[in-house]
Amino acid sequence: MKKFLLRTVLAGLMLGIALPVLGSGDDEASAVYLEGRDAYLAGDYYRAAKLFGESELLAESTAIRANSILARIGAWRMCGMLYREYEDIETLLTQYPEYARFGEMIDREFEIGAEYWRGKRDPMYWSLRWIPWLVGDDKSIEVLEKALSRAPFAAAAPAARLRLAYLYQEKGMVHKSLAELRRLIKDHPGAPECRYAYLALADGLFELSRSGDGDGRYVREASDVLAEFRKRYPEAEENEWARRKQLESKDIQAARLYETAEFYRKNGREAVAARYLARVVRDYPESAIAPRSEAELAAMDDTFVPGDFPETEGERIPSYDSYAIPAEAARVLIVPGAGGNHFLLPVPDLKPQSEEVKP
């Protein structure tokens, strides 16, 4: 990044020497640009950025407009105005690509996305930048999406995709999050971030399956992802979690087959029920429901010969009971200021809502 800034400043200095020899129609733009260069060298970066913007508007020459944007990018960078810097990078790449060092500009976009990810925010008003909470919105998703669309196989792309998947998850866009994780695994199998993409993908699929997984597609994919993770990273410290999660997925799939068998058994179709129970015993012998399935299958089919089961089913991820937070009283007995009272806060009715107030 220091090299990028140095090149930007040097470009500005060189341009400042070259500007006076351009066409007469650009004289005013040249003068404003030189004034912006002096402000930049004096450390007044915000004023320099404004002057470079003015020179861009006044210029007729493509070279002056492009170099004004390039110089303004450096000024915004020194101001810490990330989004304005990003917007000017996009303007340069879109309108004046022949003047842009594509690799450096894209790397900077990835860096801007990473800075937003780490919590950096632009001041909402430059004159009030000293107020720490008066800042702009998080632009991480917009910046990372654009950088990835321009350079999907850049060195910074795997980390950017992992960050983007997390941001999508936070926004409730689960399917977009999973799509980013799948693409990370597919396009960057050797990247260090791929290890965490496997875990995040499996966990996301499990959570998705809890809200409705009629054909069991999500839980099966989660089990396959965990199996691949354990194969690729046999020494990873997350393997114990992966093993327990994989066992949980087998419990879920076996329970679904068992429930189907129970449905057919209750409707008098024992032959069909026996086939589903046999699948539980054959495909998921480690599952918690396998012993019961074997017992019921033996009672239904005299020709069934029980096989050997694992001595222990293995430890599962422990589950904890959750309790709803007690409802707060909503009815107010006394409103502050009503009837001339001197209460500063409302006085609530502490009786539960379900209780009827008797006259």
Residue pairs with C-beta under 8 A, 6 or more apart in sequence:
1 108
1 111
4 104
4 108
5 74
5 77
5 78
7 101
7 104
8 70
8 71
8 73
8 74
8 77
9 40
9 41
9 74
11 67
11 70
11 71
12 37
12 40
12 67
12 70
12 71
12 74
13 37
15 33
15 37
15 64
15 67
15 71
16 33
16 34
16 37
19 26
19 30
19 33
19 34
19 64
20 30
22 30
22 61
22 63
22 64
23 60
23 61
25 60
25 61
26 58
26 59
26 60
26 61
26 64
28 58
29 55
29 56
29 58
29 59
29 60
29 61
29 64
29 68
30 55
30 64
32 51
32 54
32 55
32 58
33 51
33 52
33 55
33 64
33 67
33 68
33 71
35 51
36 47
36 48
36 49
36 50
36 51
36 52
36 54
36 55
36 68
36 71
36 75
37 48
37 71
39 45
39 47
39 48
39 51
40 48
40 71
40 74
40 75
40 78
45 75
45 76
45 78
45 79
46 75
46 79
46 126
48 71
48 72
48 75
49 72
49 75
49 76
49 79
49 81
49 84
52 68
52 69
52 71
52 72
52 75
53 68
53 72
55 64
55 68
56 64
56 65
56 68
56 69
56 72
59 65
59 68
62 96
63 99
65 96
66 92
66 95
66 96
66 99
67 99
69 88
69 91
69 92
69 96
70 92
70 99
70 100
72 88
73 85
73 88
73 89
73 92
76 82
76 84
76 85
76 88
77 85
79 126
80 120
80 122
80 123
81 122
81 123
81 126
82 112
82 115
82 116
82 120
82 122
82 139
83 112
83 122
83 136
83 139
83 143
84 122
85 108
85 112
86 109
86 112
86 139
86 143
86 146
89 100
89 105
89 108
89 109
90 146
92 99
92 100
92 105
93 100
93 102
93 105
93 150
106 147
106 150
106 151
106 154
107 154
107 156
109 143
109 146
109 147
109 150
110 144
110 147
110 151
110 154
110 156
110 157
110 160
111 156
112 143
113 140
113 143
113 144
113 147
113 160
113 163
114 156
114 159
114 160
114 163
116 138
116 139
116 140
116 143
117 140
117 144
117 163
117 167
121 135
121 136
121 137
121 138
122 135
122 136
123 129
123 131
123 134
123 135
123 136
124 134
124 135
124 136
125 134
128 134
140 163
140 164
140 167
141 164
141 167
141 168
141 171
144 160
144 163
144 164
144 167
145 164
147 154
147 156
147 160
148 157
148 160
148 161
148 164
151 157
152 187
153 187
153 188
157 187
157 188
158 184
158 188
158 191
158 192
158 193
158 194
159 193
161 180
161 181
161 183
161 184
161 188
161 193
161 197
162 180
162 181
162 184
162 193
162 196
162 197
162 200
164 180
165 177
165 178
165 180
165 181
165 184
165 197
165 200
166 177
166 200
168 174
168 176
168 177
168 180
169 177
169 200
169 204
174 204
174 207
174 208
177 204
178 201
178 204
178 205
178 208
181 197
181 200
181 201
181 204
182 201
184 191
184 193
184 194
184 197
185 194
185 197
185 198
185 201
188 194
195 229
195 232
195 233
195 236
198 225
198 226
198 228
198 229
198 232
198 233
199 229
199 238
199 241
199 242
201 222
201 225
202 222
202 225
202 226
202 229
202 242
202 245
203 245
205 218
205 219
205 221
205 222
205 225
206 218
206 219
206 222
206 245
206 248
206 249
208 218
209 216
209 218
209 219
209 222
209 252
213 219
216 252
216 253
216 256
219 249
219 252
219 253
220 249
220 253
222 245
222 249
223 246
223 249
223 250
223 253
226 242
226 243
226 245
226 246
226 249
227 246
229 236
229 238
229 239
229 242
230 239
230 242
230 243
230 246
233 239
236 242
241 317
243 314
244 314
244 315
244 316
244 317
245 317
247 286
247 287
247 313
247 314
247 316
248 316
248 317
250 284
250 286
250 287
251 284
251 287
251 288
251 289
251 316
253 283
253 284
253 287
254 280
254 283
254 284
254 287
254 288
254 289
254 290
254 293
255 287
255 288
255 289
257 276
257 277
257 279
257 280
257 284
258 276
258 277
258 280
258 289
258 292
258 293
260 276
261 272
261 273
261 274
261 275
261 276
261 277
261 280
261 293
261 296
262 273
263 273
264 270
264 272
264 273
264 276
265 273
265 296
265 300
270 300
273 300
274 297
274 300
274 301
277 293
277 294
277 296
277 297
277 300
278 297
278 304
280 287
280 289
280 290
280 293
281 290
281 293
281 294
281 297
281 307
284 290
285 307
285 309
285 310
286 310
286 313
286 314
287 313
288 313
288 316
290 309
291 309
294 306
294 309
297 304
298 304
298 306
327 352
327 353
328 348
329 348
329 349
329 350
329 351
329 352
329 353
330 348
330 353
331 348
331 349
331 351
331 353
332 346
332 347
332 348
332 349
333 347
333 348
333 349
334 341
334 343
334 346
334 347
335 343
335 346
336 343
336 344
336 345
336 346
337 343
351 357
